Amino acid sequence: MKLTKLLLILSAIALFTVACSSTAEPAETSDSAEPAAEAVEADEQTAAEEAEADPTATLEPPTDEPAPTATPADELMDESNRTTFESTVIVPPELVDLVEVQLNFGNDHVSVGEPVEYSVYPPTSGTHWGQWAQPGVYTEPVPAEAYVHSLEHGYVVLLYNCGNDCEKSQEDLVAFARALPVSEKYGYPKIVISADPKIETTYALLAWQHYMPLDTFDEDLILSFYNATMDNGPEDAG
């Protein structure tokens, strides 16, 4: 009788052990699946962030200081040629009475953050930082030392000083910039649009050695200036 009871107890223990081992396996499979799902979500998030980070496609400017140059400026032009460039832009007839062709004040570089005193404001040439402003619409004023470097690369700069009474909202300016013709060399609109409380007119168009003040946002005149001057600067760069 005692032997029978002992056998029954051993059988019960064996059955319990088998049941526990069979229920543990699915839990291990579930735990291993969770890291794989998290890895997929992380990859998708990274891809989405990278797709949003292309300023040349969206014309959305960086929120920090202008990005550093991809190629040092001194490698783009010989030092002996840096101040001898004279613009060959042909001003369209409709702009002849509006555009001022200015002197070339050179294109030397100084360290980022070092202030430059310009004899003419807004400047269309002159000493500037070794970084340039990326294409886009800026809600805060871009330092002249940065956008003069953009002008050197053949960008057009549109400054506005209208406070809260602007003809165009930020959304309008972004839409306008995106609709501009792209550079045949670089594949995106080469324009920097920035607030500037120091200009005397409501708007001012700048290109290397060219200045056009405007009291109203005249899209036809702005487009004409942009087409005539874009990609015309001392440095052939994006």
HELIX and SHEET records of a PDB file:
HELIX    1   1 LYS A    2  ALA A   51  1                                  50    
HELIX    2   2 PRO A   55  THR A   58  1                                   4    
HELIX    3   3 ALA A   73  GLU A   75  5                                   3    
HELIX    4   4 GLU A   79  ASN A   81  5                                   3    
HELIX    5   5 PRO A   93  LEU A   95  5                                   3    
HELIX    6   6 ALA A  144  GLU A  152  1                                   9    
HELIX    7   7 GLN A  170  ALA A  179  1                                  10    
HELIX    8   8 GLU A  219  THR A  229  1                                  11    
SHEET    1   A 6 GLU A 100  VAL A 101  0                                        
SHEET    2   A 6 HIS A 210  LEU A 214 -1                                        
SHEET    3   A 6 TYR A 203  ALA A 207 -1                                        
SHEET    4   A 6 VAL A 156  TYR A 160 -1                                        
SHEET    5   A 6 ILE A 191  ALA A 195  1                                        
SHEET    6   A 6 GLY A 136  TYR A 138  1                                        
SHEET    1   B 2 HIS A 109  VAL A 110  0                                        
SHEET    2   B 2 HIS A 128  TRP A 129  1                                        
END                                                                             
